[in-house]
Amino acid sequence: MSYIFFGTTYFSKAILENLLKRGYLPKAIFSIPEYFSISYAKEKVRNCHFFDFSSLAREYDVPLYWVESPTNTLLSYKNKIKDYSVDFFLVANWYYKIPYQIYSLSKMGAFGFHNSLLPKYAGGAPLVWAIIEGERESGVTLFRMNEAMDCGDIIHQRSFVIDFEDSIAEVLKKAEKLAITMSLDLFSKPITFTKQKGKARYYPQRTLEDGEIDFSLNAQQLYNFIRAQSSPYPGAFIKTRDGKRLVIEKAYIDSKIFNNTDDSAGGGAI
């Protein structure tokens, strides 16, 4: 089975690296720069989980191509991609839509990873949203991409538990482990497709400013909000009087109930 790999992050790197070590080399790698333009932001945005594939491409002698809208889109590589004549594309953490004119150039289409149990948590930042919403379970879906976002037929889908103490980094590791296994299965097991069941609920992409803490939330909601956006993401934060962002990387819930009017209790909460 021949393929082209599309990836941008350490999550993508873990998937490709395991394939490379087992001899499953792609015909080419496509990636997006750390700072890139995208439709939902006026300025360039930063991929805070960015991995530079240059070293892996050199080590395994695989061509690497950089994509950035609007000047250097996938469509500009159409003829080159067509010449590779691969069985499928493998897509992990890709931030631009792959148009029909491109994914139709492979025999089986583009297979994409999405870190949720589709059709749940379709759209942007699925694991961050799942933790914010207090979910105790999530998973990874490998599906065949089509023109509608996150709506294609499912190839593999597996779940994992979100433990109460898990940070986003720990949840990403659980997703990464499942995605590695799924990618290897593409080369050792028959590839089958199953229609998604149910209606997708879409969540938006998140920006840096979405991390501002809302103190009207209760303790459980605040705890989830903070752990969902901790490293490797920019973090939940409060704005200080001098206009700076004070990032809260970690929190825990104290079972004590503080009473601000009771001086004998030590002066209340800080």
N, C-alpha and C positions, 0 to 999 in steps of 0.2 A: 504493500500500500504506500503510495507516494502522497506527500502533503506539503503545504506551505503553512508556516506558523506565523500568527499575529499575536503580539504581546507587548506589554509596556511596564510591568511591575515585577516585584519579587515573587508574587503569586504565579505570574506567567513563567518566570525563570525556573521556579521549582518544577513545574510541569515539563518544560522543555528539557531541562537538565537531566531529568530522569529518563526521558525518551532518548536523548543523546547517548547516555551511558549504556543503554541497551541496544545501541546500534540503529535506532530509528531516526535517521537524519532527515530533516526537511530539505526540500529543494531550495528554499529561501526563507528568510526571516524578515518580517515587516514590523516596524516599531514607530513610536511617536516620541518626539523630544520631551524632555522633562518639563519645559515651559511651552505651552501650545495654545493656539487659538481654538475657541469652540463657541457654538452659537449662543449658549445661555449666558456668556460673560462678555462684558465690554473690553476688558483687558485680557492678556494671556493668563491662563491659570497654571498652577504648578501641580504636577503629579507627585504627591508627597510619598508615594510608595514606589517611585520610579526605579527601574533597573536598566542599566545600559547594556544592551546585548552585544556590544562590539567585541568584548573579550571572548564570549562563547562563539560568536561567528568566526573569529580568527582561529580559535583553537580547533574547531571542527571544519574549517574551510567551507563555511556556508555563506552565500551572499546575503548581505544585510541592506535593507532599503528603509529610508526614513520618509514618513508621511506627515504632512501638516496642511490643514485647510487654511485658507483657500488656494494657496499657491502650488502646493505639491500634493495633490490628492491621489487616492488610489487609482482613479481613472487615468491619470498620467502614466501609470504603469500597466495599463491594460494589455498591450501587446506583449510585454515581457512576461506577465502572468500567464497569458494564453500559451506562450511558447513552453512554459514549464509543464503543461498538460498533466496536472496532478489529479489524484482521486478525490481529495477533499482539502478544505482549509481547516485548521484548528485555531480557534480564536479564544484568547484568555485575557480579560481586562483590556478591551479595545474601546476607545472613546468616540470613534466616528462610526456612522452607519456604513456598512458594507453594501453597496448598491447591487441590484440584480445583474447589471452589466459586468460586475466583477465576480460575484459568487457563482454565477452560471458558467464561468469558465472552467470550473472543476467538475469532475464527473458526478460527484455525489452532493456537492454544495458546501456550505460553510457550517461547521459544527462549533457551537459556542458554549462556553461555561457561564452559568449564572448562579450566584451564591444565594439561592433560595430554593424552596420547593415550589417551583412554578405550577400553577399560575399565581401563587402567593408572592407578594413582594416583587412584582415586576417593576422595571424601571431602574432608577439610580440608587446607589448605596444600600443594597438590600440588607446586608448584615448590620450596618449601623442602625437602620430603621427598625430592624427586628429587635435589637437590644433596647432601643429607646421605647419601643412599644411593650416591652416586658415579656417577649416570647421566650419560652423554655425549650423550643426546638426550632432548628432550621435545617439547612442541607445544601446540596449542590445538584444542579440540573445541567446535564449536557444535552443540547437540543440542536436540531437543524434549523438554522436561521432562515427567515423569510422577510418579506417587506414590512410586516407588522412587528413592532418591538416585543421581543421575548415571548412570542406566540407560536413558535415552530414546534414540530413534532419532537417528542422526547426520545432520546437514545438511552440515557441512563439517568436515574435519580436516586439519591441516597441521603439519608437524614443523619443528624447528630444532635446531641443534647447541648443546650446552652446552660451551663451551670451558673448558679447565682453569683459566684465569685469571678466568673470569666470576664476578662477585659476583651476589647475588640481584637487585640493581637492574638490572644489565645483562641478566639473563635475563628480568626483567619487561618490559624494553623490547622484547626480541625477541618475546615473547608479544603485547605491545600492538600491534606492527606487523602481525602476522598477524590479530589480532582486528579491527582497523580494516578491513582488506581484506575479511574475511568478512562484516562488517556491511554494507558497501557492496554486496557481491554479492547480498544479499537483495533489493535494489531494482533490480537490473539483470539477474539471471539467474533461471531457473526454480528454485523451491525443491523439492528432492527429499529423501526420507528413506531411510536405510539402517540396518538392524538392527545393533546392536553385536555383535561376535564375541568370544567368550571370557567368562570370569568376572571380575567386578570384584573388585579387592583394595582394601579401604577403609583409609584412614589417618585418624587422629584430628586434630581441631583442636589447635593448639599454644597454650600459655599462656606468659606471661612466664617462669615458673619452669622451663619446659622448655629454656631457653637455658643452664642451668648446665653448664659444661664438665666432662666426665668424663675425667680424666687417665689412665685405663686404656686409652683409645683410642690407636691408632698415629698417626703424623704425618699420613698421608693422611686418615684419618678426622677428625682434629681440624681440619685445613685445610678440609675440606668442611663440617664443622659450623659453623665460624666464618663462612665466606663465604655460607652459606645463610641466615644470620640477621642479616647486616649491614644497614645503612640501606637502605630506610626502616623496617625492623623493629627491635625493641628491642635486638637483639644478643646474641651469646654472651657469657658472663660467668663470672668466678670470684668467690666470696665471700671477702672479706678478713677479717683477724682482728678488725677493728672493726665487722664486720657490714654492710659496704657491698658494693655490686656493682661490680666493676671490669670494664667492658665491653671486649671485644677486637673492634675493628672490622675489622681486616685482619691477615692472616698470610701468611707464605710458608714454604716448606720449604727448609731449608738442607741441602745434600747432605753436609755434614761430620758425622761421627759423633764425639760427645763421650764421653770416658771420665772419669768423676768421680774415679777413683783415680789419674789421671796428672796430677801437678802441672805437668809440663812442657808440657801441652797448654793451659795457661792457666786451670786451675781448674775446668774442666767447663762445663756449660750453665747459663745464667741464665734 
